[in-house]
Amino acid sequence: MASRLRLVRPTAGTDGDSAPNPSVSSKAAAGEREGEAKRPEPPRREVTDLGGGSEVVHVPRFVAQDTAWEWFDCLDKTIPWTRPPIRVFGRFADQPRDMCYVADEGLAVLKYSGYQPHVHSWDEFPVLKNILKAVHEALPGSYFNSLLLNRYKNGSDYVSWHADDEPLYGPTPEIASLSLGCERDFLLRKKPTKSQAASGSGEAARKRLKVAAPQQKHYFLLKHGSLLVMRGYTQRDWQHSLPKRAKASSPRINLTFRHVLA
Protein backbone atom coordinates (compact mmCIF):
# COMPACT_ATOMS: atom_id res chain seq x y z
CA MET A 1 0.00 0.00 0.00
CA ALA A 2 1.38 3.43 -0.96
CA SER A 3 -0.02 5.23 2.04
CA ARG A 4 1.76 6.15 5.21
CA LEU A 5 0.08 7.10 8.51
CA ARG A 6 1.69 9.33 11.05
CA LEU A 7 0.34 10.90 14.22
CA VAL A 8 0.90 14.63 14.61
CA ARG A 9 0.38 16.49 17.84
CA PRO A 10 1.10 20.24 17.43
CA THR A 11 3.50 21.68 19.98
CA ALA A 12 2.11 24.40 22.19
CA GLY A 13 4.10 27.64 22.38
CA THR A 14 6.30 28.54 25.39
CA ASP A 15 6.71 31.79 27.29
CA GLY A 16 10.49 31.59 27.69
CA ASP A 17 13.35 29.34 28.73
CA SER A 18 12.41 26.16 30.52
CA ALA A 19 15.19 26.51 33.08
CA PRO A 20 14.15 28.28 36.33
CA ASN A 21 15.53 31.74 37.13
CA PRO A 22 17.76 31.37 40.21
CA SER A 23 16.82 34.89 41.35
CA VAL A 24 13.22 33.85 41.84
CA SER A 25 12.34 31.76 44.87
CA SER A 26 10.74 28.37 44.34
CA LYS A 27 7.64 29.56 46.22
CA ALA A 28 7.18 32.58 43.97
CA ALA A 29 7.70 30.49 40.87
CA ALA A 30 5.10 28.01 42.08
CA GLY A 31 2.68 30.88 42.68
CA GLU A 32 3.18 32.13 39.14
CA ARG A 33 2.56 28.68 37.70
CA GLU A 34 -0.58 28.30 39.77
CA GLY A 35 -1.92 31.62 38.54
CA GLU A 36 -1.34 30.84 34.87
CA ALA A 37 -4.28 29.57 32.86
CA LYS A 38 -3.73 26.02 31.74
CA ARG A 39 -3.41 25.78 27.98
CA PRO A 40 -5.68 23.20 26.36
CA GLU A 41 -3.81 20.37 24.73
CA PRO A 42 -4.10 20.49 20.91
CA PRO A 43 -6.24 17.66 19.49
CA ARG A 44 -4.41 14.67 18.06
CA ARG A 45 -4.09 14.56 14.28
CA GLU A 46 -3.70 11.48 12.12
CA VAL A 47 -2.10 12.24 8.76
CA THR A 48 -2.41 9.68 5.97
CA ASP A 49 -0.06 10.16 3.02
CA LEU A 50 -1.89 8.70 0.01
CA GLY A 51 1.08 9.23 -2.29
CA GLY A 52 1.33 11.36 -5.40
CA GLY A 53 0.72 14.61 -3.53
CA SER A 54 -2.54 13.47 -1.91
CA GLU A 55 -3.09 13.64 1.85
CA VAL A 56 -5.86 13.11 4.41
CA VAL A 57 -5.80 14.66 7.89
CA HIS A 58 -8.12 13.12 10.48
CA VAL A 59 -8.82 14.84 13.81
CA PRO A 60 -10.95 12.31 15.78
CA ARG A 61 -11.74 14.77 18.61
CA PHE A 62 -11.86 18.12 16.87
CA VAL A 63 -14.53 19.58 19.15
CA ALA A 64 -15.81 18.73 22.63
CA GLN A 65 -18.81 16.41 22.76
CA ASP A 66 -21.18 18.87 24.44
CA THR A 67 -20.35 21.60 21.92
CA ALA A 68 -20.76 19.14 19.05
CA TRP A 69 -24.24 18.19 20.30
CA GLU A 70 -25.20 21.86 20.63
CA TRP A 71 -24.17 22.38 16.99
CA PHE A 72 -26.03 19.25 15.90
CA ASP A 73 -29.29 20.22 17.62
CA CYS A 74 -29.16 23.76 16.28
CA LEU A 75 -28.45 22.69 12.69
CA ASP A 76 -30.99 19.88 12.77
CA LYS A 77 -33.75 22.31 13.76
CA THR A 78 -32.83 25.54 11.95
CA ILE A 79 -31.31 24.56 8.58
CA PRO A 80 -33.88 24.58 5.72
CA TRP A 81 -33.13 21.02 4.68
CA THR A 82 -34.25 19.81 1.26
CA ARG A 83 -34.00 16.47 -0.55
CA PRO A 84 -33.71 17.47 -4.22
CA PRO A 85 -34.16 15.32 -7.33
CA ILE A 86 -30.85 14.49 -9.02
CA ARG A 87 -29.98 12.72 -12.25
CA VAL A 88 -28.46 9.26 -11.86
CA PHE A 89 -27.76 7.10 -14.92
CA GLY A 90 -30.08 9.24 -17.04
CA ARG A 91 -33.00 9.14 -14.58
CA PHE A 92 -34.14 11.57 -11.89
CA ALA A 93 -34.58 10.35 -8.32
CA ASP A 94 -34.55 11.95 -4.88
CA GLN A 95 -31.07 12.46 -3.51
CA PRO A 96 -30.50 9.87 -0.73
CA ARG A 97 -29.78 12.56 1.90
CA ASP A 98 -30.95 16.06 2.85
CA MET A 99 -28.85 19.07 1.89
CA CYS A 100 -28.34 22.82 2.14
CA TYR A 101 -25.79 25.11 0.49
CA VAL A 102 -24.19 28.23 2.00
CA ALA A 103 -21.63 30.45 0.28
CA ASP A 104 -20.17 33.93 -0.04
CA GLU A 105 -21.91 36.24 -2.46
CA GLY A 106 -20.66 36.40 -6.04
CA LEU A 107 -19.01 32.97 -6.28
CA ALA A 108 -19.23 30.59 -9.22
CA VAL A 109 -22.50 28.64 -9.35
CA LEU A 110 -22.50 25.10 -7.92
CA LYS A 111 -24.19 22.40 -10.02
CA TYR A 112 -24.10 18.64 -9.58
CA SER A 113 -26.08 15.75 -11.05
CA GLY A 114 -28.38 18.11 -12.93
CA TYR A 115 -29.25 20.12 -9.79
CA GLN A 116 -28.38 23.71 -8.85
CA PRO A 117 -29.00 24.38 -5.15
CA HIS A 118 -30.25 27.66 -3.74
CA VAL A 119 -27.39 29.68 -2.21
CA HIS A 120 -27.96 30.75 1.40
CA SER A 121 -25.99 33.49 3.16
CA TRP A 122 -23.74 32.91 6.18
CA ASP A 123 -25.64 35.69 7.97
CA GLU A 124 -28.77 33.53 7.97
CA PHE A 125 -27.11 31.01 10.31
CA PRO A 126 -24.84 32.55 12.99
CA VAL A 127 -23.89 29.09 14.27
CA LEU A 128 -22.29 28.30 10.91
CA LYS A 129 -20.13 31.42 11.16
CA ASN A 130 -18.91 30.22 14.57
CA ILE A 131 -18.16 26.75 13.23
CA LEU A 132 -16.33 28.21 10.23
CA LYS A 133 -14.18 30.28 12.60
CA ALA A 134 -13.29 27.16 14.61
CA VAL A 135 -12.32 25.28 11.44
CA HIS A 136 -10.14 28.15 10.21
CA GLU A 137 -8.40 28.33 13.60
CA ALA A 138 -7.69 24.59 13.47
CA LEU A 139 -6.32 24.79 9.91
CA PRO A 140 -3.95 27.81 9.71
CA GLY A 141 -3.52 29.04 6.15
CA SER A 142 -6.81 27.55 4.96
CA TYR A 143 -9.67 29.66 3.64
CA PHE A 144 -13.18 28.37 2.99
CA ASN A 145 -15.94 30.45 1.40
CA SER A 146 -18.64 27.83 0.81
CA LEU A 147 -20.30 25.04 2.74
CA LEU A 148 -22.32 22.04 1.63
CA LEU A 149 -24.37 20.53 4.46
CA ASN A 150 -25.77 16.99 4.29
CA ARG A 151 -28.06 15.25 6.74
CA TYR A 152 -28.26 11.44 6.73
CA LYS A 153 -31.43 10.43 8.56
CA ASN A 154 -30.39 6.80 9.03
CA GLY A 155 -28.23 4.06 7.53
CA SER A 156 -30.27 4.00 4.34
CA ASP A 157 -29.08 7.49 3.42
CA TYR A 158 -25.70 7.54 1.72
CA VAL A 159 -23.43 9.15 -0.87
CA SER A 160 -22.04 7.01 -3.68
CA TRP A 161 -18.49 6.97 -5.06
CA HIS A 162 -17.47 10.36 -6.45
CA ALA A 163 -14.77 13.03 -6.42
CA ASP A 164 -15.25 16.73 -5.79
CA ASP A 165 -13.16 17.61 -8.83
CA GLU A 166 -15.36 20.33 -10.31
CA PRO A 167 -13.37 23.16 -11.98
CA LEU A 168 -14.80 25.77 -9.58
CA TYR A 169 -12.65 24.25 -6.79
CA GLY A 170 -9.36 24.40 -8.70
CA PRO A 171 -6.77 21.63 -9.30
CA THR A 172 -5.83 20.97 -5.65
CA PRO A 173 -8.87 21.74 -3.49
CA GLU A 174 -8.82 21.44 0.27
CA ILE A 175 -12.08 20.07 1.70
CA ALA A 176 -12.70 19.98 5.45
CA SER A 177 -15.48 17.64 6.59
CA LEU A 178 -17.02 17.98 10.07
CA SER A 179 -19.15 15.08 11.36
CA LEU A 180 -21.92 15.49 13.94
CA GLY A 181 -24.23 12.79 15.30
CA CYS A 182 -24.20 9.12 14.35
CA GLU A 183 -20.78 7.76 13.42
CA ARG A 184 -20.44 6.51 9.85
CA ASP A 185 -17.85 4.79 7.67
CA PHE A 186 -15.96 6.92 5.14
CA LEU A 187 -14.16 5.18 2.28
CA LEU A 188 -11.49 6.28 -0.18
CA ARG A 189 -10.43 4.41 -3.30
CA LYS A 190 -7.87 5.18 -5.97
CA LYS A 191 -9.26 6.17 -9.35
CA PRO A 192 -8.32 3.74 -12.14
CA THR A 193 -5.62 4.97 -14.48
CA LYS A 194 -6.47 5.75 -18.10
CA SER A 195 -4.97 2.45 -19.21
CA GLN A 196 -7.00 0.56 -16.60
CA ALA A 197 -10.19 2.35 -17.59
CA ALA A 198 -9.56 1.58 -21.27
CA SER A 199 -9.05 -2.11 -20.55
CA GLY A 200 -11.89 -2.39 -18.01
CA SER A 201 -14.72 -3.28 -20.36
CA GLY A 202 -14.23 -7.06 -20.27
CA GLU A 203 -15.04 -9.47 -17.43
CA ALA A 204 -11.40 -10.49 -17.03
CA ALA A 205 -10.33 -6.83 -16.77
CA ARG A 206 -12.98 -6.13 -14.12
CA LYS A 207 -11.75 -9.10 -12.07
CA ARG A 208 -8.16 -7.81 -12.28
CA LEU A 209 -9.28 -4.40 -11.03
CA LYS A 210 -11.29 -6.02 -8.24
CA VAL A 211 -8.27 -8.00 -7.06
CA ALA A 212 -6.12 -4.87 -7.00
CA ALA A 213 -8.75 -2.72 -5.28
CA PRO A 214 -8.05 -3.69 -1.61
CA GLN A 215 -4.54 -2.25 -1.88
CA GLN A 216 -5.98 1.05 -3.10
CA LYS A 217 -8.63 1.68 -0.44
CA HIS A 218 -8.68 3.48 2.88
CA TYR A 219 -11.24 3.42 5.67
CA PHE A 220 -12.04 6.05 8.31
CA LEU A 221 -14.64 5.92 11.07
CA LEU A 222 -16.07 9.44 11.32
CA LYS A 223 -17.27 9.92 14.89
CA HIS A 224 -19.32 12.68 16.48
CA GLY A 225 -17.22 15.87 16.63
CA SER A 226 -14.48 14.65 14.28
CA LEU A 227 -12.88 16.54 11.39
CA LEU A 228 -11.45 15.02 8.20
CA VAL A 229 -9.51 17.09 5.66
CA MET A 230 -8.67 16.03 2.09
CA ARG A 231 -5.77 17.90 0.52
CA GLY A 232 -3.52 18.08 -2.51
CA TYR A 233 -4.49 15.91 -5.46
CA THR A 234 -6.96 13.77 -3.49
CA GLN A 235 -9.91 14.85 -5.64
CA ARG A 236 -7.98 14.32 -8.86
CA ASP A 237 -6.66 10.87 -8.02
CA TRP A 238 -9.16 9.42 -5.51
CA GLN A 239 -12.88 8.88 -4.99
CA HIS A 240 -14.77 8.79 -1.68
CA SER A 241 -18.11 7.52 -0.45
CA LEU A 242 -20.30 7.13 2.62
CA PRO A 243 -21.99 3.72 2.11
CA LYS A 244 -25.28 2.45 3.50
CA ARG A 245 -25.04 0.92 6.96
CA ALA A 246 -27.96 -0.96 8.53
CA LYS A 247 -26.65 -0.38 12.06
CA ALA A 248 -26.65 3.41 11.64
CA SER A 249 -30.10 4.05 13.12
CA SER A 250 -29.80 7.73 14.08
CA PRO A 251 -29.14 10.93 12.07
CA ARG A 252 -25.77 12.32 11.07
CA ILE A 253 -25.04 15.87 9.91
CA ASN A 254 -21.97 16.50 7.76
CA LEU A 255 -20.51 19.90 6.93
CA THR A 256 -18.03 20.06 4.05
CA PHE A 257 -16.17 23.35 3.86
CA ARG A 258 -14.71 24.25 0.46
CA HIS A 259 -13.03 27.14 -1.34
CA VAL A 260 -14.74 28.19 -4.57
CA LEU A 261 -12.62 30.17 -7.02
CA ALA A 262 -14.07 33.63 -7.62
HELIX and SHEET records of a PDB file:
HELIX    1   1 SER A   26  GLY A   35  1                                  10    
HELIX    2   2 GLN A   65  THR A   78  1                                  14    
HELIX    3   3 TRP A  122  GLU A  124  5                                   3    
HELIX    4   4 PRO A  126  ALA A  138  1                                  13    
HELIX    5   5 PRO A  167  TYR A  169  5                                   3    
HELIX    6   6 LYS A  194  ALA A  198  1                                   5    
HELIX    7   7 GLU A  203  ALA A  212  1                                  10    
HELIX    8   8 ALA A  213  GLN A  216  5                                   4    
HELIX    9   9 THR A  234  ASP A  237  1                                   4    
SHEET    1   A 9 ARG A   4  VAL A   8  0                                        
SHEET    2   A 9 ARG A  45  GLY A  51 -1                                        
SHEET    3   A 9 SER A  54  VAL A  59 -1                                        
SHEET    4   A 9 SER A 226  GLY A 232 -1                                        
SHEET    5   A 9 ILE A 175  GLY A 181 -1                                        
SHEET    6   A 9 ARG A 252  ARG A 258 -1                                        
SHEET    7   A 9 SER A 146  TYR A 152 -1                                        
SHEET    8   A 9 ASP A  98  ALA A 103 -1                                        
SHEET    9   A 9 VAL A 119  HIS A 120  1                                        
SHEET    1   B 2 PRO A  85  VAL A  88  0                                        
SHEET    2   B 2 ARG A  91  ASP A  94 -1                                        
SHEET    1   C 4 VAL A 159  HIS A 162  0                                        
SHEET    2   C 4 TRP A 238  LEU A 242 -1                                        
SHEET    3   C 4 ARG A 184  LYS A 190 -1                                        
SHEET    4   C 4 LYS A 217  LEU A 222 -1                                        
END                                                                             
